[in-house]
Amino acid sequence: MSNQLEADVIVVGAGTAGCYFAWQLGKAGYRVLMLEARKLENLGKHIEIFHMDKIRFDEFGIPHPTQEELLHVEEVGYNWSPDLKVRQPVRYTIYVMYMPAFIQRMQSYARQAGATILENAEVQDVILENGRLVGVIGNLGDAPFEAHGRLVADASGLAAAVRKQLPASFGVENEPVPAKNCLFVCLEFRDGLPSGNPTGSNSYLFHKAFWNKSYADGAILGIGQPGSFEHAWQKHKKWREEYFGDPGRVLQHRQGVIPYHRPPFSLVGDGFLVIGDAANQNKPFSGEGVTSGFTACKIAAEVAATALQKGDLSRAALWSYNTCYFRGQGARFAGGLAQLPVAAELTRKDVNYLFHHNIIFSSADFEELNRDYELDMGTGKLVRIGLGLVWGVLTGQFSLNSLKKFLSASGKAGQIKAHYLQYPSSPAGFTAWEAKASQLWGEV
């Protein structure tokens, strides 16, 4: 016989997004059951060290990191031009943190709010009644289980363990993210580094690579590339040898995959919502997803609490999560994501020119992007950028082909963002909106 489990809310995934969502709903007085496919003690170890913006802790009501979690405080980071002749300081405070300890603290908040967390609980299918999601089934260790709830939230990361099991008729896209639209992140931990190498946080945008602080005086040399780990490690080796040779000694390797794909056009269905990496809510300019996932979780929790109180968990009752998210962070991210293909195709020469002339890649731009998740492109700034790019073409420092692609992508990104800002306020307008969105993304 199956283990029979029941709660008001079933949360699949006990990572950062799942814990924050469960914490908020637990505080609102609802019974929350969290199902995690892995052992809890292993969560976060695949990456181990990560960054979080200092300002986001207060924004989301999370106490600042404990001594066990906090490794370093970085008040200034640097972005480097490909030729290493320009180093743009970014004055924006980040915490360098130990991810397993942070996840465990988030789990403790969920438990304190009344949530139950089960590990080794692998979801394998969904339970539908009259087209409504009412639970999930799977294995709890070696024993089968059924978990029933008024609401099911998919916070299972890239696995999207619930979303991918939903039928096409449910109204939420169920396709997995293709490998070409994922970032395969490869990290190399080193210590014993000789003098003359970078210190602190350093980004090498042309290579999608970074040199960041690790434990004590060590460093993490990392890169994110689409396609596969093999491809990413090859790029990592090429970048590292070109810039740094073989400094110090290698302690360990870590790797993980994150989605780099637009979110599903709808994040809700009858008795269902999706958050975090399972909804592809990563920052388009960095791939990081913890704090951007919290933005969605905060909205989703408020909408879910209201729906639970009213006793209506229908698609229509949950729809305001869609509207609030996509008219806010979702619109900004959609515009940024639409410009990525062109940014990725810029030549080394193009990127050097942008750095050397403070065009887009300036300190102020990087700080604004981290703080606001987009650049404020007023008329004056657009004129300055346009003139700078034209001058680069006329002087042979920037490619005419890149300029044409940049202008085209900027126009299309503006259209996509504007379309998301008009996200329908109810399911009634969704079919027409979705058709137009599909057309725009197809053109990108």
C-alpha positions as CSV (number, residue, x, y, z in Angstrom):
1,M,0.0,0.0,0.0
2,S,1.1,3.6,-0.7
3,N,1.9,6.1,2.0
4,Q,-1.0,8.5,2.1
5,L,0.1,12.1,2.7
6,E,-2.1,15.2,2.9
7,A,-1.7,19.0,3.4
8,D,-3.1,22.3,2.3
9,V,-0.1,22.9,0.1
10,I,2.3,20.4,-1.4
11,V,5.7,21.9,-2.3
12,V,7.9,19.8,-4.6
13,G,11.5,20.8,-3.9
14,A,13.2,21.9,-0.7
15,G,15.8,24.3,-2.2
16,T,15.8,28.1,-1.8
17,A,12.6,28.8,-3.7
18,G,10.6,25.9,-2.2
19,C,11.7,26.9,1.3
20,Y,10.9,30.5,1.0
21,F,7.4,29.8,-0.5
22,A,6.7,27.2,2.2
23,W,7.9,29.5,5.0
24,Q,5.6,32.3,3.8
25,L,2.5,30.0,3.6
26,G,3.4,28.3,6.9
27,K,3.4,31.8,8.6
28,A,0.0,32.4,7.0
29,G,-1.3,29.4,8.9
30,Y,-1.5,26.7,6.2
31,R,-0.3,23.1,6.5
32,V,2.6,22.7,4.1
33,L,4.3,19.4,3.0
34,M,7.6,19.6,1.2
35,L,8.9,16.7,-0.9
36,E,12.6,16.6,-1.8
37,A,14.0,14.0,-4.1
38,R,17.5,14.2,-2.6
39,K,18.9,13.9,0.8
40,L,18.6,17.2,2.6
41,E,22.2,17.3,3.7
42,N,23.3,17.2,0.1
43,L,21.4,20.2,-1.2
44,G,23.7,23.0,-2.4
45,K,26.9,20.9,-2.4
46,H,27.0,20.7,-6.2
47,I,27.8,24.4,-6.3
48,E,28.9,24.9,-2.7
49,I,29.8,28.6,-2.8
50,F,27.5,31.3,-4.3
51,H,26.8,35.0,-4.2
52,M,23.8,36.9,-2.9
53,D,23.1,40.6,-3.0
54,K,23.2,42.2,0.4
55,I,20.2,44.4,-0.3
56,R,17.9,41.4,-1.1
57,F,17.9,40.1,2.5
58,D,16.0,43.1,3.8
59,E,13.8,43.2,0.6
60,F,12.6,39.6,1.3
61,G,12.6,39.7,5.1
62,I,15.4,37.2,5.5
63,P,17.9,37.7,8.3
64,H,21.4,38.4,7.0
65,P,23.8,35.4,6.8
66,T,25.1,33.7,9.9
67,Q,28.8,33.2,10.6
68,E,28.5,29.6,9.4
69,E,27.3,30.7,6.0
70,L,29.2,33.9,5.4
71,L,32.7,33.5,3.9
72,H,33.4,37.1,2.6
73,V,31.8,40.4,2.1
74,E,32.6,42.0,-1.3
75,E,31.8,45.7,-1.6
76,V,33.4,46.1,-5.0
77,G,33.7,43.7,-7.9
78,Y,35.3,44.1,-11.3
79,N,34.4,43.5,-14.9
80,W,37.3,43.0,-17.3
81,S,37.6,43.7,-21.0
82,P,38.8,40.8,-23.1
83,D,42.2,42.5,-23.6
84,L,42.5,43.0,-19.8
85,K,43.2,46.7,-20.3
86,V,40.0,47.9,-18.8
87,R,38.8,46.9,-15.3
88,Q,35.4,48.4,-14.5
89,P,34.6,48.6,-10.7
90,V,31.1,47.6,-9.7
91,R,30.2,49.1,-6.3
92,Y,27.5,46.8,-5.2
93,T,27.8,44.7,-2.0
94,I,27.5,41.0,-2.3
95,Y,27.9,38.2,0.3
96,V,30.1,35.2,-0.7
97,M,28.2,32.4,1.0
98,Y,28.3,28.6,1.7
99,M,25.2,27.4,-0.1
100,P,24.4,24.1,2.0
101,A,24.3,26.1,5.2
102,F,22.0,28.8,3.7
103,I,19.6,26.2,2.4
104,Q,19.6,24.5,5.8
105,R,18.7,27.8,7.4
106,M,15.9,28.3,4.9
107,Q,14.6,24.8,5.7
108,S,14.6,25.7,9.4
109,Y,12.4,28.7,8.8
110,A,9.9,26.6,6.9
111,R,9.9,24.0,9.7
112,Q,9.5,26.7,12.4
113,A,6.4,27.9,10.4
114,G,5.0,24.4,10.6
115,A,6.1,22.8,7.3
116,T,7.0,19.2,7.2
117,I,10.0,18.2,4.9
118,L,10.5,14.7,3.6
119,E,13.7,13.7,1.9
120,N,14.2,11.0,-0.7
121,A,10.7,11.7,-1.9
122,E,10.9,11.5,-5.7
123,V,7.8,12.7,-7.6
124,Q,7.0,10.5,-10.6
125,D,3.6,11.6,-11.7
126,V,0.6,13.9,-11.0
127,I,-2.9,13.2,-9.8
128,L,-5.7,14.9,-11.7
129,E,-9.4,15.0,-11.0
130,N,-11.7,16.6,-13.6
131,G,-8.7,18.4,-15.1
132,R,-7.6,19.8,-11.7
133,L,-4.2,19.0,-10.0
134,V,-4.9,17.5,-6.6
135,G,-1.7,15.8,-5.8
136,V,1.4,13.9,-6.8
137,I,2.6,10.3,-6.6
138,G,6.1,8.8,-6.3
139,N,8.5,6.9,-4.1
140,L,9.5,7.8,-0.6
141,G,12.7,5.8,-0.2
142,D,11.7,2.3,-1.3
143,A,7.9,2.8,-0.6
144,P,5.4,4.4,-2.9
145,F,3.4,7.4,-1.8
146,E,0.5,9.6,-2.7
147,A,0.4,13.3,-1.5
148,H,-2.8,15.2,-1.8
149,G,-3.2,18.9,-1.4
150,R,-5.4,21.9,-2.3
151,L,-2.4,23.4,-4.1
152,V,0.7,21.9,-5.6
153,A,3.8,24.1,-6.1
154,D,6.6,23.0,-8.3
155,A,9.9,24.3,-6.9
156,S,12.0,21.3,-8.1
157,G,14.5,23.4,-10.1
158,L,15.5,22.5,-13.7
159,A,14.0,19.0,-13.2
160,A,10.5,20.7,-13.2
161,A,9.2,17.4,-11.7
162,V,5.6,18.4,-11.7
163,R,5.4,20.8,-14.6
164,K,6.8,18.3,-17.1
165,Q,4.2,15.7,-16.0
166,L,1.2,17.9,-16.7
167,P,-0.9,17.1,-19.8
168,A,-0.8,19.5,-22.7
169,S,-4.5,20.3,-22.0
170,F,-3.6,21.7,-18.6
171,G,-2.6,25.1,-19.9
172,V,1.0,25.2,-18.6
173,E,3.9,24.4,-21.0
174,N,5.4,21.0,-20.0
175,E,8.5,20.8,-22.3
176,P,11.9,20.5,-20.7
177,V,14.5,23.2,-21.3
178,P,16.7,22.1,-24.2
179,A,20.4,21.8,-23.5
180,K,21.2,24.7,-25.9
181,N,19.2,26.9,-23.6
182,C,20.9,25.8,-20.4
183,L,24.1,27.1,-18.8
184,F,26.5,24.3,-17.8
185,V,28.4,25.9,-14.9
186,C,31.9,24.5,-14.2
187,L,33.8,25.6,-11.1
188,E,37.4,24.9,-10.2
189,F,38.5,25.5,-6.6
190,R,42.2,26.5,-6.3
191,D,44.5,27.7,-3.5
192,G,48.2,28.4,-3.1
193,L,47.8,31.1,-5.6
194,P,50.9,33.2,-6.4
195,S,50.9,37.0,-6.2
196,G,49.9,38.9,-9.3
197,N,46.7,37.0,-9.8
198,P,43.2,38.6,-9.3
199,T,41.7,39.0,-5.9
200,G,38.1,39.5,-5.0
201,S,35.2,39.1,-7.5
202,N,36.1,39.4,-11.1
203,S,33.9,38.8,-14.2
204,Y,35.2,38.2,-17.8
205,L,32.0,38.7,-19.7
206,F,33.3,37.9,-23.2
207,H,34.2,34.4,-21.9
208,K,31.1,34.1,-19.6
209,A,33.7,33.3,-16.9
210,F,34.7,34.6,-13.5
211,W,37.5,34.5,-10.8
212,N,35.9,34.8,-7.4
213,K,36.8,34.3,-3.8
214,S,36.6,30.9,-2.3
215,Y,37.6,29.7,1.2
216,A,40.2,31.9,3.0
217,D,42.6,33.1,0.3
218,G,41.6,30.6,-2.3
219,A,39.7,31.3,-5.6
220,I,37.0,29.8,-7.7
221,L,37.6,29.9,-11.5
222,G,34.3,29.4,-13.1
223,I,32.5,29.5,-16.5
224,G,29.0,29.0,-17.8
225,Q,28.5,27.7,-21.3
226,P,25.5,26.2,-23.2
227,G,25.3,22.6,-24.6
228,S,27.2,20.3,-22.2
229,F,29.6,20.0,-19.4
230,E,32.3,18.7,-21.8
231,H,32.0,21.8,-23.9
232,A,32.0,24.1,-20.8
233,W,35.1,22.4,-19.3
234,Q,36.9,22.8,-22.7
235,K,36.1,26.5,-22.7
236,H,37.1,26.8,-19.1
237,K,40.6,25.3,-19.8
238,K,41.1,27.6,-22.8
239,W,40.1,30.7,-20.9
240,R,42.1,29.8,-17.8
241,E,45.3,29.0,-19.7
242,E,45.1,32.1,-21.9
243,Y,44.7,34.5,-18.9
244,F,46.3,32.8,-15.9
245,G,48.2,29.7,-17.0
246,D,48.0,27.1,-14.3
247,P,48.1,29.0,-11.0
248,G,48.3,27.4,-7.6
249,R,46.8,23.9,-7.1
250,V,43.4,22.5,-7.9
251,L,41.4,21.4,-4.8
252,Q,38.2,20.2,-6.3
253,H,35.7,20.6,-9.2
254,R,32.0,21.4,-9.0
255,Q,29.4,21.7,-11.7
256,G,25.7,22.4,-12.1
257,V,23.1,23.3,-14.7
258,I,20.7,26.3,-14.8
259,P,18.0,27.2,-17.2
260,Y,18.6,30.1,-19.6
261,H,15.2,30.1,-21.3
262,R,12.1,32.2,-21.1
263,P,9.6,31.1,-18.5
264,P,6.4,29.3,-19.5
265,F,3.8,31.8,-20.7
266,S,1.5,30.8,-17.8
267,L,2.8,29.9,-14.3
268,V,-0.5,28.7,-13.0
269,G,-3.2,26.1,-13.6
270,D,-6.1,24.7,-11.6
271,G,-4.5,23.8,-8.2
272,F,-1.0,24.4,-9.5
273,L,1.8,27.0,-9.7
274,V,5.5,26.9,-10.5
275,I,8.4,29.0,-9.1
276,G,12.1,29.4,-9.2
277,D,14.3,27.5,-11.6
278,A,11.4,25.2,-12.4
279,A,9.9,28.3,-14.0
280,N,13.1,29.5,-15.6
281,Q,13.2,32.7,-13.5
282,N,16.9,33.3,-13.6
283,K,18.5,36.7,-14.2
284,P,19.3,37.0,-17.9
285,F,22.5,39.0,-17.4
286,S,24.1,36.5,-14.9
287,G,22.1,33.3,-14.8
288,E,21.8,33.6,-11.0
289,G,18.3,32.6,-9.8
290,V,18.1,32.6,-6.0
291,T,17.0,36.2,-5.4
292,S,15.0,36.5,-8.6
293,G,13.2,33.3,-7.6
294,F,12.4,34.9,-4.2
295,T,10.7,37.8,-6.1
296,A,8.3,35.3,-7.8
297,C,7.9,33.3,-4.6
298,K,6.8,36.4,-2.6
299,I,4.1,37.2,-5.2
300,A,3.1,33.5,-5.5
301,A,2.8,33.1,-1.7
302,E,0.6,36.2,-1.3
303,V,-1.7,35.1,-4.2
304,A,-1.8,31.5,-2.9
305,A,-2.7,32.6,0.7
306,T,-5.6,34.6,-0.6
307,A,-6.8,31.8,-2.8
308,L,-6.6,29.3,0.1
309,Q,-8.5,31.6,2.4
310,K,-11.3,31.9,-0.1
311,G,-11.3,28.2,-0.9
312,D,-10.8,28.8,-4.6
313,L,-7.6,27.4,-6.1
314,S,-8.7,27.6,-9.7
315,R,-6.5,28.9,-12.5
316,A,-8.5,32.1,-12.5
317,A,-8.0,32.6,-8.7
318,L,-4.3,32.1,-9.0
319,W,-4.0,34.2,-12.2
320,S,-2.8,37.4,-10.5
321,Y,0.5,35.6,-9.8
322,N,1.0,35.6,-13.6
323,T,0.0,39.2,-14.0
324,C,2.1,40.6,-11.1
325,Y,5.2,38.6,-12.1
326,F,5.1,39.2,-15.8
327,R,4.3,42.9,-15.6
328,G,7.2,43.4,-13.3
329,Q,10.4,41.3,-13.1
330,G,9.2,39.0,-15.9
331,A,8.9,41.9,-18.4
332,R,12.4,43.2,-17.5
333,F,13.9,39.7,-17.8
334,A,12.1,39.1,-21.1
335,G,13.6,42.2,-22.6
336,G,17.1,41.3,-21.4
337,L,16.8,37.7,-22.6
338,A,15.8,38.8,-26.0
339,Q,19.1,40.6,-26.5
340,L,21.3,37.7,-25.4
341,P,21.8,36.0,-28.8
342,V,23.3,39.2,-30.2
343,A,25.4,39.9,-27.1
344,A,26.8,36.3,-27.3
345,E,27.9,36.8,-30.9
346,L,29.9,40.0,-30.3
347,T,33.5,39.6,-31.3
348,R,36.4,40.1,-28.9
349,K,37.2,43.4,-30.8
350,D,33.6,44.5,-30.4
351,V,33.5,43.9,-26.7
352,N,36.9,45.6,-26.2
353,Y,35.5,48.7,-27.9
354,L,32.5,48.8,-25.6
355,F,34.6,48.5,-22.5
356,H,37.2,51.1,-23.6
357,H,34.5,53.7,-24.5
358,N,32.0,53.0,-21.5
359,I,29.3,52.0,-23.9
360,I,26.8,49.7,-22.0
361,F,29.8,48.1,-20.2
362,S,30.4,51.0,-17.7
363,S,30.6,50.8,-13.9
364,A,27.3,52.7,-13.6
365,D,25.5,50.4,-16.0
366,F,26.7,47.3,-14.2
367,E,25.6,48.7,-10.8
368,E,22.2,49.6,-12.2
369,L,21.8,46.2,-13.8
370,N,22.5,44.4,-10.5
371,R,20.2,46.7,-8.5
372,D,17.3,47.2,-10.9
373,Y,17.6,44.1,-13.2
374,E,17.6,46.4,-16.3
375,L,19.1,49.6,-17.6
376,D,17.1,52.8,-17.8
377,M,17.4,53.6,-21.5
378,G,16.3,57.3,-21.6
379,T,16.5,59.3,-24.8
380,G,19.8,60.9,-23.8
381,K,21.4,57.5,-23.1
382,L,20.1,55.9,-26.2
383,V,21.6,58.8,-28.3
384,R,24.9,58.5,-26.6
385,I,25.0,54.7,-27.2
386,G,24.0,55.1,-30.8
387,L,26.6,57.7,-31.5
388,G,29.3,55.7,-29.8
389,L,28.4,52.6,-31.9
390,V,28.3,54.6,-35.1
391,W,31.7,56.1,-34.3
392,G,33.1,52.7,-33.6
393,V,31.9,51.5,-37.0
394,L,33.3,54.5,-38.8
395,T,36.7,54.1,-37.1
396,G,36.8,50.3,-37.7
397,Q,36.7,49.5,-34.0
398,F,33.2,48.0,-34.0
399,S,31.6,45.7,-36.6
400,L,28.9,47.1,-38.9
401,N,27.2,43.7,-38.8
402,S,27.2,43.8,-35.0
403,L,25.6,47.3,-35.1
404,K,22.8,46.1,-37.4
405,K,22.2,43.1,-35.2
406,F,22.3,45.2,-32.0
407,L,19.7,47.7,-33.3
408,S,17.5,44.9,-34.5
409,A,17.7,43.0,-31.2
410,S,17.1,46.2,-29.2
411,G,14.0,46.9,-31.1
412,K,12.7,43.4,-30.7
413,A,13.6,43.4,-27.0
414,G,11.6,46.6,-26.6
415,Q,8.6,45.0,-28.3
416,I,8.8,41.9,-26.1
417,K,9.1,43.9,-22.9
418,A,6.1,46.1,-23.9
419,H,4.1,42.9,-24.7
420,Y,4.8,41.5,-21.2
421,L,3.8,44.7,-19.6
422,Q,0.4,44.2,-21.2
423,Y,0.1,40.7,-19.7
424,P,-3.7,39.9,-19.4
425,S,-5.4,40.5,-16.1
426,S,-7.4,37.3,-16.5
427,P,-7.3,34.0,-18.4
428,A,-9.8,35.4,-20.9
429,G,-7.2,37.4,-22.8
430,F,-4.4,34.8,-22.5
431,T,-4.9,32.9,-25.9
432,A,-4.4,36.1,-27.9
433,W,-1.5,37.3,-25.7
434,E,0.2,33.9,-26.0
435,A,0.0,33.8,-29.8
436,K,1.6,37.2,-30.0
437,A,4.3,36.3,-27.5
438,S,5.1,33.1,-29.4
439,Q,5.5,35.2,-32.6
440,L,7.8,37.7,-31.0
441,W,10.0,35.0,-29.5
442,G,10.1,33.2,-32.8
443,E,11.4,36.4,-34.4
444,V,14.1,36.7,-31.8
